[in-house]
Amino acid sequence: MSKTTLPQAMRCIETTDVKGAQALTIGERPVPIPATGEVLIKVAAAGINRPDVLQRDGLYPAPPGASDILGLEAAGEIVALGEGVSDLTIGDRVTALLSGGGYAEYATAHTGACLPIPQGLSLIEAASLPETYFTVWSNLFDRAHLRSGESLLVHGGTSGIGTTAIQMARRLGVRVITTAGSREKCQACLDLGAEMAVNYREDDFVPLAREFGSDKGVDVILDMVGGDYVARNIKSLAPDGRLVNIAFLQGSKVELDLMAVMLKRLTLTGSTLRARDTGFKAAIAQNLKKTVWPLLESGAIKPVVHRTFALENASEAHRLMESSAHIGKIVLTTDETGR
């Protein structure tokens, strides 16, 4: 293993047995050693995502072999190389999709899940990219085959996933309608490029989505809500439409009349990303580098970072995540240079 001089221990966020954000405490662990095909990153910033909250409460365990430390994305500088690494070097600044371990001063990542920091972006902005960008690309463009000229309904438009999906789809020629929970959030969605934003506390999105899709419905829906949204989504889809679920905040057990699925030739699908193999993630990374990274570097797409917190204040960051008061991503920083 090639490396610079490294400390033996690092600060990280540990989880206790209690439930809720108070479970997060600052602790100390040995600095991890990169395995074959991996690099060690000195973390400047790490993004916070909904799966972190689920893992914190014991509802989303880390896959076999992954770090049990929370954190699915991070940005920083490579400080050590595992065996067989030749495409990255010590000193490279990268942002990486992780299987775990981001809430720490050092984290390992497979080289295929690492991407260069887009020119013009800070480490904080770069840390907000991987989990949402990999997820949106994989589900909308690979799984749902979303194409230029089609229409897309994005639920939760001001979440990290939502702000990413709106911008990425619009810049790739897709018409976007979205839902959000306040007038302020709806305006934020419009500012990001959505053509229509529905305040779900005031209006029913179903007839508006059908109208948006020329009275036939929209072509694709990206949903993380689940529950009674599933049946309403089916009503909102055009013939040959595709519904993609990436989470079920209101529950995954639903009662459906599937006749509309058959009559409209609908596709209901979904996926999780964390447990997929390194080759799958590397393929997404290359698509992002080719198609989306130039849009980030030109400023056509901009990361939306709502607020940063110091690593030791991770519990406060989780409380903000659970409040849903944020617009965009919440990011942890490990030192002053990362902030």
N, C-alpha and C positions, 0 to 999 in steps of 0.2 A: 504493500500500500504506500502510495506517494502522499506526503503530507508536509505541512509546515509545523512549527512548534505549537502544540495545542495544550490547553489546560486539561486536567483529568476529570474535572467536574463542571457541571453547568447548572444554571437555574432553569427550572421548568415549572409548569403548572401540574399539580397533583389533584386527584379527586378523592374525596372521602366517601364514607358510606351514607352520609345524609343526602337528601334530595334537594334539588334547587341550586341556584347560583352560589349559595353559601358553601357548596361542596368543593369549590375551587380554592386551593391554597397554593402558595409559592413553596417549592421544595427544591431538592438538589438530587441530581442523578449523574452517573458517569457519562461523559461525552460518548455518543454512539460511534461505532466503527463501521464504515461503509463496507458492504459485502461486494462480491464480484458484480461488476456492472453498475455499481452505485457511486455516488459522490456524497461528501459531507459538506453541508452548507452552514456557514455562520449566519444565522437568521437575523435579519434586520427587522422584518415585519412578517406577520402571519395573519391571514384572513380568518374571520369567524363565520361559521355556516350553521344552518339549522341542524344538520346531523351531529354537530358537536354537542348541542344541547341534549339530543337524544342519547348520545353515548355517555354523557355526564350522568344521566339518570338511569343508566344500565339498560337502555332500550335499543342500543345499536352498537354491539360489541365490535372491537377491532377484529379484522380477519386474521386467520392464523399467520404468524410470522411478522405481523405489523406491530409497531409501537403502540402501547396502550395509552400513551400521552395523546391528548386531544390535538386536533389541528390537521386539516387536509390540504393546506396550501401555505407556501412561504416564499419569501424572496430574500436574497442575500448573496454572499460571496462564497464560491467554492474554496474550501481550505484543505481538502484531502480527497484522494481518488482511490476507489477500490480496484481490485485486480481487473484487467481487461478493459479499462476505460481509456479510450484514445481520442474521442471526439470532443472532450471537454478538458480544460486545464485549470490548475490552481490559479486563482485570481479572477476567473470568469464570474460575472454577475448574472445570476439566473433567477427566474421564478419557476416554481416546481409544484406539480400535483403530487401530493403525498398520500400514503396509505394510513398515516398517523404521524404524530410527533412534532407538529408545527408549533405548539405552544411551549417553546423552549429556545435556548440560546443557540443550539446546534440541532440539525436534523439531517437524516439521510434521505436520498431520493434516487430513484433509478434514472439513468441518463436519458432514457426515452421519454420520461415525463418532465424533463427540464426544457425550458425555452429561454432564449435571451431576453433581457429586459428591453422592451420596445423603446426605441430612441425617443427621448423627450419625457419619459415617465419616471417618476420617483420610485424608490423601493417600496414605499407604502402603496402607491397605486398599483405597482406590479404584483404585490402580494394579494391584491383583491381579485386577480384575474383567474387563476387556474381552475378552481373548483366550479365556478359559474360558467366560464367559457368552454371548458371541456364538456360540461353537462349540457349546455345549450346546443353546442355544435352536434354532439353525439345524438341527442334526442330529436332535434328539429331537422337537421340536414341529412344525417345518416339514417336514422330510424324512421322518421315521418316523411322523408324525401320532400321537404318543403322547397318550393321552386319560386324563382322570380315571377312576379305577376299574380301569385296566389295571395290569399288573405289568412291572417293569423290572429287568434285571440289568445292573449297572455293574461292569465290570472295572477294577481299579486304583482302588479306592474312596477311597484317601487321597491320590491325586494332586490337582493343582489342578482338573483336569476332573472327577475323581471326587467330590471334596467339594462341588463346585458342582452336579453332576448329582443327587446324593443329596438335597440340600436343596431344589433347585428342583422336582424331581419330587414329593417328599413334600408340599410346600406347595401343589402344584397337584393333589393328590388321587390320586397314583400310589403303588402299593405297590412297595417297593424291596428287592432283594437285591443284595449286592455281594461282591466278592472282594478280599482283601488278603493281605499276606505275613507277618503276625505276629499274635499275640493282641492286642498293644497296638494295632495298626492296625485290627484287626477291631472292637475296642471303640470306637475313635474313629469308625468308620463307624456303629455303633449309636447313639452319642451324637449324631450328626448327623441321625438319623432313619431309617436303614435298619432294616427289620424283621429281617433275617437277614444275617450277615456270615460268609463262608466263608474260612477260612485255606487258601489254595490249596497251601501246603506240606504240609498234613496231610490234606486232604479233597478229593475229586473234586467239583467244582461241578455237574456234569451232573445226577446224580440229585437233588441238593438243589434245583437250579433247577426241575426238573420237579415235584418235590413242592411247592415254593413256589407254583407255578402250578396248583394243584389237580390234580396228576398229569398235566397236559397240557403243561406248560412255560410259560415266560414269554412275554409279548406282544412285548417289545422288548429288545434287547441293545445296549449301547454298549460297543464294544471298541476298544482301542488296542494289543492284543497281537499279533493275527494268528497266523501259524504254525499249530501244531496246534490252537489255540483255535478256528479257523474251523469245522472239522468238529465239534468239541465244542459250539460255539455252535448249530449247526444241530440237533444232537440235543436241545438245551435249549429250543428254541423251540416254542411252541404253534402249532396251525394258524393260518394267516394272520399268523404272527409276522414281525417285521422285525429284521434284523441290520444295524447301522450301524457301519462301520469308519472310524475317524478317524486311525489310525496302524497301523503294522505293526512293532512293536518286535522281534518274533521272525520277521519275514520276510513278504513278500507273495506268494511263490510257494508254493502249496499243492496237494495232490492231494485231490480231493473226489469223492464219489459224490453226484450231484445228484438222485438219485431222490427223496430226502426233500424237497427244495425243491419239486419238482413235486407230490408227494402231499400235502404240508402247505400248499401255496400260499404259500410263503415269499417274502419280499422281501429280497434282499441288496443293500445300497447303501453309500454312503460319500461323503465330500466333503473338499475342502480349502477353506480360507476366504481365504487371503492374496491370491490372484490374482483374486478376484471383484470385480466393478465396484463403484463407489461407491454406486450406487442400491441394489444388493443389500444392502450393509452398512448403508445408511441405513434400509432397511425393518426389518432385525433390530433396529437401535437403537431404533426407535420402538416395536416390540413389547416390548422390554425395559423401556423407560421407562414404558409403560402397565401392564404386568403384573408385572414383577419388581422394579422400583425401589421401589414402595410396600412390598414385602415386606422389602427391605433397610432402608428407613427405619423400619419398625415393629419391626425386630429379629427378624422371623420367619425371615429368612435372614441368616447372618453370614459375612463373608469369613474364611477360615481362612489366616492368614499364619504360616508356620512360623518364618521368620527373615529379618532384613534384613542387607544388606551395603552398605558404602560403594561407590560406583561403582568406585573404583580396586581394589577387591577382587573384581571380577567373576569372576576365575579361581577363587577359593575358592568362590564361589557356584555356579559350574558344577560343581565337584567334588561339592558336596553334591547337586545335581540328579542327577548321574550315579550317585551312591551309592544313590539311592531311599530314603534314611533319613528323608526329610522327610514331614510330614503337612500337606498344603495347599501354599500358594504360597511361593516365595522371591522377595524383592523387593530391588532395588538402590535406594539413595538418593543424591542428588547433594549434599546439604548437611545441616547439623544440623537445619534446620527441617523437612526431609522425613522425618527419622527420629523 
